[in-house]
Amino acid sequence: MRAGLVFCSDRQWHQNAFFLFVLRCCLSVSLNLYFWLLQIEFATKSFMEGSELRALWDDVWAGPIMICLHEMDGTYMQVNEAAKENTGFTPKELVGKSPYDFFHPEDRNHILTESHKKAQEGNAQSKPIRYRFRHKSGGYIFLETFTFILNKEGQSGPALMTFSRAQHAVKELQAHLSRQNNLWTQVGALISVGGWEYDVPSQSIWWTSGTFDIYDLREGKAPQSLEESFAYFEAPGKARLQKDFDLCLLKGEPFDLTLPFLSATNKKKWVRCIGMAMPGEPPTEKVFGVIQDISIQIEKQHRQTQMLDFLRQQNERLEQFNFIVSHNLRAPVANLMSLAHLMDDTSLSQEQTQLLHFMKDSLENLGNTLNELSDAVMGLQERNLPRTFVHLKELVNKVIKAHQSQIQVKKVQINTHFDYPKLFYIAQYLESILHNLVSNALKFVSNDRPPVWEIAFEKHKQYHCLRFRDNGLGLDFKKFGDNVFGLHKTFHRDIPGKGLGLFMTRAQVEALGGQIKLSSEPDKGAEFFIIFDKYHFN
Amino acid sequence: MHIVIIDDDEVFQFTTKRLLEKSGVKEDFMKSFFSAEDALGYCQELPIKNSEKTVILLDINLPGMDGWAFLEEWRKLPKAHDSNVFLFMISSSINKEDRDRALAIEVIRDYYTKPLTLDAIKQLLTKVTDNA
């Protein structure tokens, strides 16, 4: 492509070099242009003589690129016809004016420093400058411009020359708008939102398709009046909306209301209606906002409230139940125990002594069960016990110590493992959980082998857990499954379980957002796996 | 030593009196009430002689004015804060909340769970006599 230079005479050098420079500058403006210029450059190779060059320049001048000759301060001296195509202004309308009057105010400084001054100082530009230029139709378009200084012989002084090209503004803007519109429609549909606008002077209402969807109206059939659009809101809410809307119109106060709504197809909905006035001094000329169908959310809220009420009731019932256990049941049992103990067994026959003994035993059992039941119910109730950092080693030692005598008698070997020293938990719960696991394991020690337990606090990627494994009697987990954790479930006929321990353990673990699992095989042992609440760790 | 039993449970009153007797307290020095209101009236009039100790055994679950309500009134009396008056809460509730709540009240010396055994009564009386 540089071959064009070879054909130039010395005399023409200055002009020709400039022209090629312009061509090269323009090359980077766009690919389309690039091909167009290629053709021209090809032509220059063959006919690069004085008159042909002149003709070629005339071609460029008549081409689609806006070419302007400026005073050094930027004032238009000469403008080609392409100005009209690019900016909407005819050359006549531009000549004599300052281009700064057409630049977007925010871009003026940038143009001055990055292009105008550099060109004045004779610095060549390697890239076009991109800025906003006021189109005759009112809006702004993007122009890409090369500027350089021109020292033409025979002219009174230096001048500036610009080559500009409008980016296909309208097309781009259309594409941009349509993309925005599509996205807005999709997003709006996703969250059931529609937009609306009320123009005060013309009293006209404009809706987006989302608003039509919420009203269950056919698109394009927007209400003719505010009255009509308010008519779909149900009684008390409607008055409130009208009041707030008027306030917005008169004083510019925004509103945000959640209201019951009846659509055109008589569908009951809940909508959120947000509106605000166009910025400026009130009274405003335009009010706009969004309307959102929040029926699902409101319904969820209702369900949650119902659920909470239900839970509160359940909790109250539990409290009542606990009171009955604590007082109405425990009191007579306590009395019976006292009476039995007051009974003087010295004067009784052997059989009566035996009967008294059985009675005392039964009463004791009954008393213990009531105590456990009371504990279990308490464990289910919402109690505001605080979480603290529980020292795990200390706690394990404490629990083992509490069962020391049995552990010694049964010769249990206990292996412990701590991946983490502390756990942010309710200390009482953790103690009770460990206590229940230990007494459970003690109950199920097998006589066939020395008992070995593993108590391991393990740290996994997603959670912290406790693994408690024994090699005791185990149980057929496939058969019993989750029943192990049920209230009053015992699985070994020969072991006096009251079935409360594991029930409570699960209640406590789950109350803190955790999970408990059991795997077990008959006569091999059992393994409890407790995942603590993964969101509360140090 | 003077003992006041406040409990609506006849059997509890009976067994407690027996146990107290077994621990060496004479029945003449025991007074029992089925209602907290009556007991409060009596306790207000109770003369506190020098060196004579008064032991009050109070149940929580009472008809009408319950143990907690009794305490609200009782603690307002100067008598309640006398070092010769010993109030014990005796309840069938094993709930930690009840126990903690009771022990947080300064006029309560201790909390016992029913049934009261002979050992418990003896321990209770020792607390009173040791606190001379």
Interface residues (C-beta under 8 A of the other chain):
Chain A: N322 S326 H327 R330 A331 P332 A334 N335 M337 S338 L339 H341 L342 N371 S374 D375 M378 R383
Chain B: D9 V11 F12 T15 T16 R18 L19 I60 N61 S91 S92 S93 I94 N95 K96 E97 D98 T113 K114 P115 L116 T117 L118
